[in-house]
Amino acid sequence: MLIAKVVGTTIATIKDSALQGRKLLILRQTDASGQPFGKPYVAVDTLDAGIGDLVLTAHGSSGRQTDITRNSPVDAVIMAVVDHMVVEGEVVYQKEPWRTP
């Protein structure tokens, strides 16, 4: 698993039928404190994550083991949305609570 930050979305109207109706998000891997680094990559969203969310991703054959991605041509899948992270006793990330407008 990798920790990543959702930095954008992508739309592909022509894609493999196994991916029809699936949201594709652009991610960047983060360090343990949630700071992005490296090149962006695309992952299939199985949980309705959004821009700015910190997520956990599975890659390669592990990315094809969710109920939604089984037997699909995916290399990366979002499998969890992070609520908060504690590293060495310090809170390094806390998701803002959802508020109604």
C-alpha positions as CSV (number, residue, x, y, z in Angstrom):
1,M,0.0,0.0,0.0
2,L,1.0,3.6,-0.7
3,I,-0.2,6.8,0.8
4,A,-1.2,9.3,-1.8
5,K,-3.0,12.6,-2.2
6,V,-5.8,13.2,-4.7
7,V,-4.6,16.1,-6.9
8,G,-7.1,15.9,-9.8
9,T,-9.5,14.0,-12.0
10,T,-9.4,12.6,-15.4
11,I,-12.1,11.6,-17.9
12,A,-11.9,8.9,-20.5
13,T,-15.0,8.4,-22.5
14,I,-13.6,5.4,-24.4
15,K,-12.2,2.8,-22.1
16,D,-12.3,-0.9,-21.3
17,S,-15.9,-2.1,-20.5
18,A,-14.8,-3.2,-17.0
19,L,-14.0,0.4,-16.2
20,Q,-17.4,1.9,-17.4
21,G,-18.9,4.0,-14.7
22,R,-15.7,4.2,-12.6
23,K,-14.1,7.5,-11.5
24,L,-10.4,7.9,-12.4
25,L,-8.4,10.2,-10.1
26,I,-5.0,11.7,-10.4
27,L,-2.8,11.0,-7.4
28,R,0.7,11.8,-6.1
29,Q,2.4,9.6,-3.6
30,T,3.1,11.3,-0.2
31,D,5.7,10.9,2.6
32,A,4.6,9.9,6.1
33,S,3.6,13.5,6.9
34,G,1.3,13.7,3.8
35,Q,3.6,15.8,1.7
36,P,3.3,14.9,-2.1
37,F,6.3,13.9,-4.1
38,G,7.0,12.1,-7.4
39,K,5.1,11.9,-10.6
40,P,1.3,11.9,-10.7
41,Y,-0.5,8.7,-11.6
42,V,-4.1,7.6,-12.2
43,A,-6.0,5.2,-9.9
44,V,-9.5,3.8,-10.0
45,D,-11.6,5.3,-7.2
46,T,-13.8,2.7,-5.4
47,L,-14.8,4.9,-2.5
48,D,-15.8,8.3,-3.8
49,A,-12.6,10.1,-2.7
50,G,-12.2,13.7,-3.7
51,I,-9.5,16.3,-4.5
52,G,-7.4,17.0,-1.4
53,D,-8.1,13.6,0.2
54,L,-5.3,11.5,1.5
55,V,-5.9,7.9,0.4
56,L,-4.3,4.4,0.6
57,T,-3.7,2.7,-2.7
58,A,-3.0,-0.8,-3.8
59,H,-1.0,-1.5,-7.0
60,G,-0.3,-4.2,-9.5
61,S,-2.1,-7.6,-8.9
62,S,-3.2,-6.3,-5.5
63,G,-5.1,-3.5,-7.2
64,R,-7.2,-6.2,-8.9
65,Q,-8.4,-7.9,-5.8
66,T,-11.3,-5.5,-4.8
67,D,-14.9,-6.5,-5.6
68,I,-15.0,-3.6,-8.0
69,T,-11.7,-4.1,-9.8
70,R,-11.6,-7.9,-10.0
71,N,-10.6,-9.0,-13.5
72,S,-10.2,-5.4,-14.6
73,P,-7.1,-3.9,-16.4
74,V,-6.1,-1.7,-13.5
75,D,-2.7,-1.0,-12.0
76,A,-3.7,1.3,-9.1
77,V,-6.9,1.4,-7.0
78,I,-8.0,3.7,-4.1
79,M,-8.9,1.3,-1.3
80,A,-9.2,3.6,1.7
81,V,-9.6,7.3,2.5
82,V,-7.4,8.4,5.4
83,D,-9.2,10.2,8.4
84,H,-6.0,11.0,10.3
85,M,-2.4,9.8,10.6
86,V,-0.2,9.7,13.7
87,V,3.6,9.2,13.2
88,E,5.9,8.8,16.2
89,G,3.1,10.0,18.5
90,E,2.4,13.2,16.5
91,V,-0.7,13.8,14.5
92,V,0.6,14.6,11.0
93,Y,-2.7,14.7,9.1
94,Q,-6.3,15.3,10.2
95,K,-9.1,15.3,7.6
96,E,-11.3,18.3,8.0
97,P,-14.8,17.3,9.2
98,W,-17.6,17.4,6.6
99,R,-19.8,20.4,6.9
100,T,-23.2,21.1,5.4
101,P,-23.3,24.3,3.4
